[in-house]
Amino acid sequence: MKISNKILVLLPVLIAFFSCDKALEEDPQNKLKPETVQDYDELLNYGYPTTRDYGTEVPLDYYVEMMTDDQDLRYFNQNAIEYPIHPYSFEITHEHPSMMRSYDQAWKNFYEAIYYANVVVENIDAAEGGEAAKNYLKGEAMVLRAFAYFKLVNLYAKPYDAGTAASDPGVPLKLDPAVQASSYTRNSVQEVYDQIDIDLTEGIRLMEENDQRVQSKYKLTPIAANLLASRVALYKKDYEKTIEYATKVVDGNSLIFDISGTTIDEAQTIWGYGQGTHYLNPENNNVLFVYGSNEYYSYVYYPGALGVSDDLIDTFEPGDLRLYYFTWIKGPQGRVYFKNRPFPNRTGEPVRGFRVEEAYLNRAEAYAESGMLQEGLDDINYIRSFKFDAQFDPGNGDYYKYTLSDYSGQEEVVDVVREERRRELFGEFHRWYDLRRYGMPEIRHQYNEETYILLEKDPRYILQIPQVELDFNPLMEKNPR
């Protein structure tokens, strides 16, 4: 990608700004600004929390996958690399000196995204270029800012609860590129979500009304923005909005990643070790947006592997190919998975993203929670039709379908929908956040004859603000322990 000279002059200042751990305090001294829409577009590309090449990482929330009930450490070799046992064991903090670069960098990298978005939002109106292009880019920056704040508030604050959100500490809101001298304090969860809603509503409007037909899977597009909005609404239990946004996604793209052409017998012998087409491959038509990097690779595939928990394995039904698509039987103890290994040795390969399946899952859960039970089952049955061996038929051609008459009521259907979500999205960094919004149930991990317990509604479901931020900002309120 060609980068303009104006951007190249500005980048060293921004790099210096974010190379320091005080992500919210450093003030860039160079006042040179980009001038054209293209300049700002190129600048915003640097705000996306994703890698620049195949050999580097942009550490985000990789540790949350280690903390869920989908994981065990049956193959983990702590002598080879230490860090993964730390979040798995639910200690007081998820940070550890042996983690990548010695601290949690998700805070820093998401606030970096917010800074770039703020620069664009504040200055794009005065840029040289067409009004439609400027409006679209402004909308894209607002959606990126909403995405970053959504990730931050769900890592470092309580799950959204309409009854307490106004008093629950969230994360600091910073909506312009200027830096104040005083220490930053935390806005409430409600204030953060209100800003997310403002940014998504206006950002989507600007993008849709000024659509530039951007095709890159590395950038947020209008359809990806609607999927994000459906996720935000689901987390807030605003089921009407969840259905509205998710429907816009599937109306624009209903394509599902189809693995049904392979038999179970073939799947058990030829798949595994990341040999299949990656679920988040940008070339897949169902993939809407990719970001992040494969920092998980360093912790899992070099020294050993995290296993798929028996609890998760037991939820898969006969004929369901998803169990085999990115898992591998390693020895007599059980399965490991390689869903985060799209290509060997490419640590910079994005392994996070948005895909159409999530829109159906978001809508299905919203339907079920709203009492529209058949509609919820219809959505997950549609996904399942692409994920089961088409030749596996124990006497019923619709064996993969769920039937409403099999369930006694709404609660059972909600559980079925949530289990389908768990199976389809496992290994894609959703489960931790879903467990939080499901009421933060107890999780037990076992390793080396030790049992580690995260109690129901445990404060450790809310990650601690990174220590480097607490050290530099004395007014930053810590999460209780």
N, C-alpha and C positions, 0 to 999 in steps of 0.2 A: 504494500500500500504506500502510495506517495504521500509524504508529509511535507506541508508547506514550511518555508523558512521561518515564518512567524511562529509556527507551532514549535519548531525546533529551538527557537530562542526561549520560548516560554517554558518548555519542558524541564530544563535543568532546575528552574525555580520550583516547579511543582514537585519534582523528585526530591529536592532538598526539604521541601515542606513536609513530605510524608515519610522521609527516611528517619525522621525523629519519632520517638514513641509518643510524643505529646501530640496526638493526632488532631486535637481540637484547638491547640493553642498557637502553633507556629504561624507567623504572618509572612506570606511571600512579599519580598521587597521589590521585585521587578514589576513595574506597572504596565509593561508592554502587553497589549491585548491583541487577539486575533481580529481580523477585520471583515472577512466574508463568511457567508453561510458555510462554505466548504471548510474554512478554517475551524469554525466552531463544531462542525460535524466531526472533523478529525480529532479535535480536542476531546469531544464527548466519548469517542471510542476509547480513549485512555481511562475513562471513568468506569468502564465496565469491569467488574471483578473477574477477570479471566486472564489466562496466560497469553504471552506474546509469541511463544515458540514452543516446540515440543520438549524442551529440556528444562523448563523452569516451572515452579509452582506459584500459585497465588493462594496461600492458605486461607481457607474459609472455615466451615463448620464440620470438617471431616470427623471430628471426635464424637459427634452426636450419634453417628452410626454404631460406634462401639458401645454405647450406653443402653441400647434398646433390648427388648426381649427377642429380637430376631437373631441375636448373636450369642455365640459362646467362644471360648478360647481353647478348644480341644487340641488345636495344633500350634498354638502360639508358643514361641520360644523366647522367653523373657531374657535369656542369656545373650541372644542375638541382638535384640533391640528392646528397650525398656518401656517406652512411653505407652503403648496401647493398653497395658494392664491398668494404668492410672484411671482413665475415665470409666473403664469397665468395672472398677472396684468401688465407684461412687465415693471418692474421698471428699474432703471438705471443699477442695477446689479442683476444677478440671485441668488447671494449668500444672506444668511440671517442667523442671529444667531440661529434661531430655526430649521434650516435644520439639517439633520443627521450629528452629530459631529461638527456642527456649520460652516462648510465651504464645498466648492466644492472639493471632493476628486478624481474626475475623472482624473485630471491632475496628481496627485500623483500616482494613481494606474496604469495608462498607462505608466508613466515614470518608474515605478517599473518593469513593463513587459519588457520595453526596456533594462533596466539594466541587467536583467537575460539573455535576448537574446544576449546582447553584450558579457557577460561572456562566453557563449557557443560558439559564432561565433569566438571569439579571441583565445580560448584555446582548442577547440575540436580536432584540427588536431594533437595535441601532446598526446591525450588521448590513453589509452590502449583499443584495440578493433579492430574489422574489419573495413576496409576502407568504405564499403558500409554503415554500421551502422553509422559511423562518418559523412559521407557525407549527409546522410538522416537527421540526427539530426541538422547538420549545416543549411541545407535548411529549416527545420522546424523553427529554431530560426530566420532565416531571414524573413520568412513569418510572424511570430509573431511580429517581430519588425515593419514590414510594416503595419500590422494591427493596432498596437498601434499608430504609427505616422499618419495613415489615420484617426483614430478617433480624435486624438488631433488637427490636422490641420482643421478638419471640425467642431470642437467645438469652437476653439479660433481664427480662421482666416477667411478671406473672402472665399466664394466659388471659386473654380478654374475658372479662366478666362485667356485664353492663351494670351490675350493682355496686362494684368496687373500683371500676377502672378510673374513675375521677380522682381517687385517692391513692391508687397503686403507683409506685414509682416506675416510670418508664425509662426512656433514654433521652439525652439532651437533643432538643430540636435546634438545628442550625439551618436557616433558610436563605442565607446570603453568603457570598464569599469573603466578606470582611471578617476579621478576627478581633474579638474583644479581649481586653487585657485581663479581665477578671476570670476566675475559675468557672467552668461550666457546671451547671446543676441539672438534675434530671427533671424533665417534664413528666406529667402523668401518662399512664397508659392510654387514657382517653384522649388526651391532647395529641399524642403520637398517632393514634388511629384516625382522629379527625383530620390531621394533616395528610395522612395516607389517602383517605377518602377524597379530600380536595384535589390532591395531585392526580389520582387516578381518574376522577370524573372529568376534570379539565384536560388532563393529558390525553385521555382517550378521545375526547371531543376534538381536540386540535389535530390529532393524528388522523382520525377518520374523515374529518372535513377537508383535510389538506393532504390526503394520502399520496405519498411519493413512490408507492409500489416498491418499497425496499424489500429485497429478497434474501438478504444475509440472515443466516440463522444465528449469527453472533450479535445481533442487535434486536432490541425489543421492537416489535411491529404491532400494528393495531390488534391483530388476532391474539398475539402473545400477551398483550396488555389486558385484553378481556379475560384471558385465562388467569392471570394474576389477580384481577379484580374478583373473579369467582372464588379464588382461594381465600382472599382477604375476607370476603363476605361470609364464607363458610366458617372461618375461624371466629367471626363475630356472632355466629348463629343467626345471621340475616339470610334466611333461606330463600326468601323471595328474590333478593338480589343475586344470590348464588345461582339460582335457576336462570335468571335473566342473562347474566354474563356468560354462563356456561353454554346456554343455548346459542348465543351469538358465535361462540367458538365453533360448535359442531355444525351450525348452519354454514359457516365459512369453510370448514374442513372436518369431514367426518371420517377421515382415513385412520385405520387402526393397523398397527404393526402385526402382520399375519404370519404366524408360525404353524398354522394348522395343517400344512401340507406334509409335515414330517410325522412319521409314526412314533409311538412310544418306544418301540424296539430300537428304531434308528436313533432316537434322541438319547437313549441310555448308552449308546456306543460311540456315536460320532460327535456329540456336542460336549461342551465343557472346556475349561481352560481358556475361555474367552475366544473360542474359535467361531462362534456365530456372529452374525451382523449385530453390531452394538445397538442397544435400544435407543441410545441418544446420538447415533450417527447423524450428522447434519444432512446427509443425503437421503435419509428416510423422510418420506412425505408426511408422516405423522408428527415429526419433530418440529417444534415451533421456535425454540430458542435454546441455545446452549451457552454455558458459562462455567467459570471456575477452572480447576485443573485437577490432575490426578495425584494430589499429594497423598492420598490414601494408599497409592501404589507402594510407596516407600515403606510404609508400616506393615503392609499385609503380605505382599508377594515376594519380597526379598527374603525375610527371615522365616516366614511360615505363612499361616493363613488363619483368619477368623472363620469359625464354622457357622453353618446355618443351624439355628437352634432346633431342637426336636419339637418345641412348641410350634414353630413356624412350619416345619416339614409336615407335621401332622394335620395341618389345615388343607394341604393339597389333596385333591380327589383323583381317583383313577382316570387316566386320559388327559390330565392337565400337564401340558408340555412345559409350562413355565418353571417347574421345579428343576428341569434338566437343562434349560437353555443356557444358564450361566452358573451352573454348579457342577461339581466334580466329586466323585467318590474317591476319597484319598485314604486308603487303608481301611481297617476294620472299624474305626471309631465313628465314621459318619461323613458328612458332606462339608465341603468348603465352597465358597462361591467366588466368581470372577466377574461379577457384573460391573465392577469398576475397572476392568482391564480391557478397554477396547482395542488397544494395540500394545504389544510388549515394549517396554522401555520408554514409552512416551509419557513421561511424568507430567508433561504439560497438556496432555489431551483433556479437553473438557469432559467431565463425567456427571455434571448436573445440568438440568434443563427442564423445559416444559414440553409436554407432548399431549396429543389429543386425548389419549386415554384418561388423563387426569380430569379433563372437562366432563367426561361422562361420569367419572367417579364422584366428582364434586356435586354434580347435579343429582346423581342417584341418592347420595346421602341427604341432600336437601329435600328431595322428594319424600324419602322415607321419614325424615324428621317432621315433615309437614303433613304426614298422613296419606300421601299419595303413593301407596305401597306398590301398586302394580307398575306405575311409571318408574319407580326406583329399580324394581327387578328387571324391567325392560332394558334399562341402560346397562346394567351389569351383564345381563344375558347377551347383549350385543357385543360387549368386549369379549366375553367368554367364547363366543362363536369363532373367534380368531385365535384362540389360545389352546384349544383342545385338539387332540388327534382326530381328524375327520373320519378315520377308518376304525376308530375305537368305538364300538357300538354294542353295549351289552343288552341288545334287544329293544332299544328305544332310540330312534334317530335324533331326538332332542334331549339326549341324556345329560348334556352340559347345562341345560336350562333350569333355572329355579322357578318353581310354581307357587303362586301365592297361597293356594289351598293347603300347602304343606306347613304353613306357619300359623301360630295361634293369634298373632297380633303384631302391632307396630314394633314393639321392642325386639322381637325376634328378627324381623325384617331389617331393622337398623343394624343389628349385629351381623347379619349376613352381608350387608352392603359394606360394612367396615372390614370384615374379613377379606372380602374381595379386593378392597383397596390395599390391604396389607400384602396380599399375594402379588398383585400387579405392580406395586411400587416398591417392593422390598429392595433394599440396597441402594435406593436413590435419595436417601436423606430426608424422607418424609416421616418415618415412623416415630421418631423422638417428638416431633411437633404434634403429631396426631395423639400420642399418649398424653401429652400435656393437656390438650383440649378435651380429651375423653375423661378427665378427672384425675389424672396423675396416679394411676394404679401402682401397686407394689411391683417391683421387679427384683428377681433374684438371679445372681450370676454365681457360677461355681468355677473355680480354677485351682488346681494344685491342692485339692482337698480342703479348700477354704470356701465359705459361702459369703457373698457380698450382697447386701440388701439395700435397696432404695425403697423406703417406706411409702405408703400411700400419702399423697399430698406432701411429700418430703420437700423441704426448702431447696434441696439440691437439684430439683427439677428446674430451678431458675439458676442459670450459671452466674458465677461471680463476675463482676466487672473486672477486666484484665488488670493485674496488679500495677503494670506500668502506668495505666491511666489513673488509678487511685493514687499513686505516688505523686503524680504531677498535678492532679486536680484535687486538692484537699476538701473541697466542698462536694465532691462526688459521693453520693450516699451509697454505701455498700449494701449488698443483698444480705439478708439475715441468714445465719447458720445455727 
